[in-house]
């Protein structure tokens, strides 16, 4: 449907998914924006001729991997800091108040996606990427000097979260420029960085603190981040020209025009309310049940190491089965493991929970953004991804503190497991509802 006003012509593009020659669902419209054409003056041919491989495309994957490891991998190591702060530096504060530091990190990983995604669509990518990388490294150096609660909130919560968040979304969106049929594989490979980072950082932290002290531990971590962030600064690049897509920073029209997108975003909020609870509290719950602190901190690394296998499997199967067809069942499984976690009280049972939760939760993240890619035009991919992440950030912000408050009021972790597990089950239900709204049937590939 076209509307003409004066000399300017704008095209309203409805959401429509169809099968391409390779059997994949493609989008012929955004349903959430009005595309006024590429800023660079190129047509849509460049959008259709997706490389799906080649040296340049795989160099992008090589760059996104370390970036995700230095961001999401570092953030998912928060559980080891939660346990350490509760027992030492911030022992006079409640678990819930300490959890706000980690939750602020998680929230800010996704919340700035609204701004960074919009900038990405407009072609502004490298400058904020380098600036945010510098902020992440600087804030980690500053954590070494922190001694009071508010200082940790500002440096490790606010600054670190912003440094990660300003580039996390665009780092994933850039994959949509280079891959189409192999998006699941590319996403799975890049998110392996999260598993590696989430495995290395907790072990390095708890090993270094007794040897060199907390301040120098944080400085060493900052140098590791500095090294790993140099790679993506050289290898990441956009492929498509920027688009002048109307609709504002937060495009409310997307929710009106695309009910599947709306339902999926609600599901992501529920997901983030429960996803990080086990990773945040498994260390301290083990100590509470008598497991030695010398072993309990390894549980966070075991979760992240096990997620590596989950990400590999997800990367392979998402392209074959459809993103929601794979991540919805594994979300249900992760929810069930979350229900079981509080009943694990021994070293062996907690290790088993860490392994199974790491695998099941690790399968979710690689495919999480792919349905958003399919629910609109590629020119608007950064904004849609940013909108989804911003809404998910609300769940990430409140999830762990709510769990901490439940733990304090109930005196244990059973009610915490019930809360977080329920949130993840609800997330899986909303994912399946999204598939139904797209396909108009209970079964099918999406």
N, C-alpha and C positions, 0 to 999 in steps of 0.2 A: 504494500500500500504506500503510495507516494503522496506527499503533501508539498505544495509549492507556495512559498510566501515571498513576494517580490521576485528578486533575481536568484535567490538561494533555494536550492532544492535539497531536501533531506529525506532519507529513506528509513521508514520504520521497519525493522527486520524482526519478524516473529520467530519464536523458538520452533525449530523443526529438525528432528533427527531422522536420518535415513541411512540405509546401508550402502556403503561404497562397494567397489569391486572386490575389495579384499575382505568384505564381510563385516567391517567395522562400522560402528555407529558414528556418523559424522554430523556436525551441526552446520546448518545453512543460515543460521541467524543467531543473534545474541539474545533476543527477547528481553534485553536489559539495556540496550543502548541504541543510539542513532549514529551510525558511522558516516562521517563526512569525508571519508577518503584518506589515504595516507598522506602524511605531511611531506614525505619525500617524493610524492607524485607517482609512485609505482602502483601498479594494479594489484589484483589479487592473485596473479599467477605465482608470485613468490611465496604466497601462503600455501598454495596447493602443492608446489614442488618441494615437499619437505624432504631433506636429505636422508633421515632415518639411518644415519651412519656416516662413515668417512672420517678421515683424520680430524678435521676441524670439529665435527660434532662430538667425537669421543674425547677431544681435548676439553670441551665444555664439561662433559661428565667428570673428567679428571679434576677440573677446578671446583665443581660443586661438591664433590666428595669431601675434600679437606675443609671446605667452608662449613658444611653441615657438621663435620666432626668437631670443629672448633666452636660451633654455636650450640646446636641441639645436643651434641655429645657432652659438652661441658655443662649445659643446663641440666641434663638428666643425671648428672653426678651429684645433684644437690643433696640426695639422701645421706651421703657421707658427711657433708657439712652440717646437716640438720642434727645428726647424732653427735658430732663433735661439739657443736655449739651448746647443745643441751647439757653436755657433761662438763664443759670447761668454760669457754669465753662468755657464754650467755646463759649460764646455769640458773641465774636468778629470774629468767623470763620463762613464760609458759611455752609448751610445745606449739600451741596455736600461734602465738605471737612470733616465734622464730620462723614458723612455716610461712608467714607473710612475706619474708624475704625471698624464699624460693618461689612462692606463688607470683610475686611481682615479676620475677625473672620470666616465668612461664608466660604470664599475661603479656609482657612486653616483647616476647618472641613473636607473638602473633598480632598484637594490637597495632603496631606501626605498619602492618601489611596494607592497611587502607591507604596510607600516604605513599609508601614505597611502591605499592602496586600501581597506583595512578601515575607516579613519576616514571615507572618502567614503561607503561603504555605510551607515554609521551616521549620516550627515548632517553630519559635521564636515568642513567644506570651506574656508570663507573664512578662518578664523583661521590655520590652518597655511599657507595660500596666501600671506597677507600676511607672515607671519613668515619663510617661506622666501625670499620675494622680497627682504626686507630683508637676509637673510643673504647672498644672492647679490651684491647691490650692495656690501655691506660687505666681503666677502672680496675683491672685485675692487679696491677701494680699498687693501686691505692688501697685495695682490700688488705694488703699486707700491713698497712699503717692503722687499720681500724681497731678500736678498743671498746667502743660503745655501740649500743643497739642502733641508734639513729644513723651512725656512720656506716654500719653494714647495710642498712636499708638503702641509703643513698648510693653507695659504691657497688655493692654486690647485687642489690635488688634493682634499683632504678637505672644506673649507668650501664651495668652489664646487660640488663634486659634490652635496653634501647640499642646498644651496640649490636646485639645479636639480631633483634627484630627488624632493623632497618634494611637488612640485606637477605634475611632468610627467605621471605616470600619471593622476591625477584630472582633469587638464586634457583628456586624451583620453577618459576614461571619461564625462565630462559630456556628450560628444557623443552617447553612446548613449542619453541621456535625451531628446534632442531630435530625433534622426534615426533612421530605420529603413531605408526603401527607398533613401534618399540618403546613407547612411553613408559610402560610398566617396567620393562627391563632397565631402562635408563634411570628411572626413579629408584628402583631397587638398588642399583649399583651405587648411586650417589648417597642414599641413606645408610649404606654400609658405614660411611664415615661416622654417623651418629653412634653406631654400635662400637666401633673402634675407640672413639673418643670417650664414650660412656664406660668403657672397660678400663682404659688407661688412666683417666683422670682420678677416679676414686683410689685405685691402687697406688698411684704416684703420690696422691695427697696423704694418705694414711701411712705410707712408708717414709715419706720425707719429713713429716711433722716431728716424729721422735728424733730424727737424725739432725735436722738443721733448724727446727722450730717453725712455727706457723708463718711468720713474716717472710722468711726466705722460701718457704714452700710456695707461697702465692707468687713470689717473684719468678721462680722457676717455671711455674705454670704459665705466667705471662710471656716468658720467652718462648715456650712451646707454642702458644697461640700465635705469637708474632711470626714464627717460622712457617706454621701451617697456613697462615693467611696470605703469605706472599704468592703461593701457587695460583689461587683463583684470581688474584689481581692481574695476572698476566694471561690467563687462559679463558676467562669468561667473556662472552661477547654476544650481543644481540644479532639476529640474522635478518629479521624483518624491519622495514622502515617504521618509524613511529606513526601512530594514528591519532588524529584529532577526534576522539570519541566524546560526544556530548553526554550530559547526564550528571555531572558533578562528581565530587569526591566519593560520596556514598550514594549510590544510585538506588533509591527506594523503588524506582520503576521495575527494577529487576525482580523484586519480590512479588509485585503485582502481575507482571507478565509471565513469570516462570514459577508456578507452584512447586515443581520438583526442586528447584534451587532453594526455595524457602524452606521446604521440609528438610532438605539435606542439611542446611545450615543449623536448624534446630537440633538435628541429630548430632552435629559436631559439638554444639554447646554441651549436651548431655555427656558426650564422649569425654570431653576435657574435664568435666566435673569429677570423673572417676578415674581417668587414665593414669594420672601421676601419683595417686594415693599410695599404691604398693611400693613404688620406687622411692617415695619420700619417707615412709615409715617402716619399711621392712628391716632396716638396720637397727633402729631403736626398739622395735618390737622383739627382735631376737635377743637384745641385751636384757630387756624386761623379763624374758623367759629363761634367763640364765645362760645364754650362749655367750662365750667369751668375746669381748670387744675386739680381740686380735683376729677373730674370724668373722664376726658379724659384718664388718665393713666390706668384706669380699662379696656379700650378697648383692650389693648394688652393682658391682662389676659383673657378677654372674648373670644378673638380669639383663644387663646391656650386652654381654657377650652372647647370650642365648638369643637375643633379638637379632643378632647378625644372621643366624640361620633363617629366622623368620623373614627377614628382609629379602634374602636371596630367593627363598621359596615364593614370596609374594611377587617379586620382580618377574619370575618366570610364569607364574600362573595367572596373574592379573591380565596379561595380554591375551591369554588363551580363554579365560572364562568370563572376563568382564570384571571391572573393579569391585562393584558392589556385590556381585555374586561370590566374590572371594572374601572381602573384608567384613561383610555383615556376619557370616558364620564365625569367623575368628574373633570378632568383637563379642559375640555371645560366649565363646569359649573363654576369652579373657575375663569376662564378667563372672563366669562360674568359678574360675581360679581365684578371683578376688573374694568371692564368698568363702572359699575354703581357706584362704590365707590365715585368718586369725586363729584357726584351729590347729595350725602347725606350731608346735612348741619346742621341738627338738632341732638339733643341728641338721640332721638328715632331712627331716620333713620340710624345714624352711629352705634348704637347698633345692629340694624338689619343686617347691613353689616358685622359687626364683627362676629355675630353668624353664618351667612350663609357662609362667607368666611372661618371661622374657621372650619366648618364642611366639606366643599368641599375640601379645601386644606389639611385637616387632613386625608382624605381618600387616598391621593396620596403616601405619604412617606412609609407606611407599605408595599406596593406592588412594590415599585420602583426597588428594587434589584432583585426581583424574576425572571423577564425575563432574567436577566444576569445569574442567577443560571442555567436556562434551556438551555442557548446557549453555553454550553461547559461542560467539564468534571469537576467533583467535586474536583479533585486534583488541579485544576487551579482556583478555585473559588475566592480565595483571590486576585489574580492578576487581574482577569477580573473585579471584583467589584471595586478594586482600580483604574483601568483605567477609568471606568465609572465615578467614583467620582472625579478623577482628572480633567477630561474634564468638568464635571459639575461645578467644582470649578471656572472655568473661567467665567461662567455665574454668579455665586454667587459673584465673585469679582467685576464685572463691573455693575451688575444690579442696585443696590441701588444708587451708585454715578451717573450713567447716569440719573436715575430718579430725583436725587437731582439737577443735572444740568438743566434738562428739567423744573423742578419746578422754578428754579431761573430765567431762561430765559423767561418763559411764564407767570410767576407771579401767577400761580395757579396749581392745581393738575389734571385738566382735561386731559391735554396732557400726564401727568404721567400715568394716568389710561389707556389711549389709548395705550401707549407704552408697559406697563407691561401686559395688557390684550392680546395684539397681540402676545406677546412672548409665552404666555401660550396656546393660540389657535394653534399656530404653533407647540408647543410641542405635543399637542394632535394629530395633523395630522401625525407627525412623528411616534408616537406610533402606530397608526393604520397602517401606512406603514410597520412597523416592523412585525406586525401580518400577513399582506398580504405576505411578503417575506418568512415567515416561513411556512404558511399554503397553499400558492398559491391559495387562494380564499378569497373573501371579508368577509365571515362569518365563524366562527369556534372558538373553545375554545383555547385560549392562553393567 
